[in-house]
Amino acid sequence: MPTINEKGMWRNKEGDFIHPDMITPDKQLEDETVESIVKGALVLQKQMIEFKAKAFEECYGFVDLLRQKYNMERITSKSGTVTLKNFDGTKIVEIQVSKLISFDQKLSLAKEKIDEYLTLKTNGADAEIQTLITRVFDVKNGKVDAKQILSLKSYPIEHELWKEAMSMIDDATEIAGTKSYIRFKHRKNGEVDGSLEHIVLDLAGLEMPIKELENGKD
């Protein structure tokens, strides 16, 4: 339902209230369609949030039971990696924990040191390295890509300026927290030798059934 005031008028995008007689039938139908779909989406979102919480709770609950069996203390933080399988190995639940990495102000100093190295090596520096540095320090949405930054340390460059810059990157690195991911997998057709497939819960990644796609063309 649209937002309607006590006089039965509909609120528009500007926040003004318009008499429904001034709204074309197609706009009213569009409103009805969107309201219905979004209502369903919110219900589904709530179900998924509840399911996710329950899945985490059950996985770590099982781990706690194992720890009790071996006289180990219960886990105090739900931050460990977990892999659980059903008896025939056709269904798998995985919890993976990733560190959220950020950098302090020393990262910009490391960038200056790298620029100093590149300037010094203007005539001999590999063009690929120069392009890499530009890409690595590219800021997107106000942040640099931590994985890209740390990848610089894998380059076997022995120049003192470069080594100093890598040391500064180490000093600049901070663990801002962790993020846990839960994934579900099953073997195709439930066969023990079937290919392992992810159970996709992201709507954007779900395939539409062929029958539904064909019906949509009519």
Residue pairs with C-beta under 8 A, 6 or more apart in sequence:
1 35
2 10
2 11
2 31
2 35
3 10
3 11
4 10
4 11
5 11
5 17
7 17
8 19
8 20
9 17
9 18
9 19
9 20
10 17
10 18
10 19
10 20
10 23
10 31
11 17
11 18
12 18
20 28
48 201
52 182
55 93
55 182
56 78
56 95
56 180
56 182
59 82
59 84
59 93
59 95
59 182
60 75
60 78
60 80
60 82
60 95
62 84
63 75
63 80
63 82
64 74
64 75
67 73
67 74
67 75
68 74
78 180
79 97
79 178
79 180
80 95
80 97
81 94
81 95
81 96
81 97
82 93
82 94
82 95
83 92
83 93
83 94
83 95
84 92
84 93
84 94
85 91
85 92
85 93
86 92
88 192
89 187
89 192
90 186
90 187
90 190
90 191
90 192
90 194
91 184
91 185
91 186
91 187
92 184
92 185
92 186
92 196
93 182
93 183
93 184
93 185
94 182
94 183
94 184
94 185
95 180
95 181
95 182
95 183
96 180
96 181
96 183
97 178
97 179
97 180
97 181
98 178
98 179
98 180
98 181
99 175
99 177
99 178
100 175
100 176
100 177
100 178
100 179
101 146
101 150
101 173
101 174
101 175
101 176
102 146
102 174
102 175
102 176
103 144
103 146
103 149
103 169
103 172
103 173
103 174
104 172
104 174
105 172
106 168
106 169
106 171
106 172
107 144
107 149
107 168
107 169
107 172
109 168
109 172
110 165
110 166
110 168
110 169
110 172
111 137
111 165
113 161
113 162
113 164
113 165
113 168
114 133
114 152
114 161
114 162
114 165
116 161
117 125
117 159
117 161
117 162
117 165
118 125
118 129
118 130
118 133
120 161
121 159
129 155
129 157
132 152
133 152
135 148
136 144
136 145
136 148
136 149
136 151
136 152
137 144
137 149
138 144
138 145
149 169
150 169
150 173
152 165
152 166
152 169
153 166
153 169
153 170
155 162
157 163
183 198
183 199
184 198
184 199
184 201
185 196
185 197
185 198
185 199
186 196
186 197
186 199
187 193
187 194
187 195
187 196
187 197
188 194
188 195
188 196
188 197
200 206
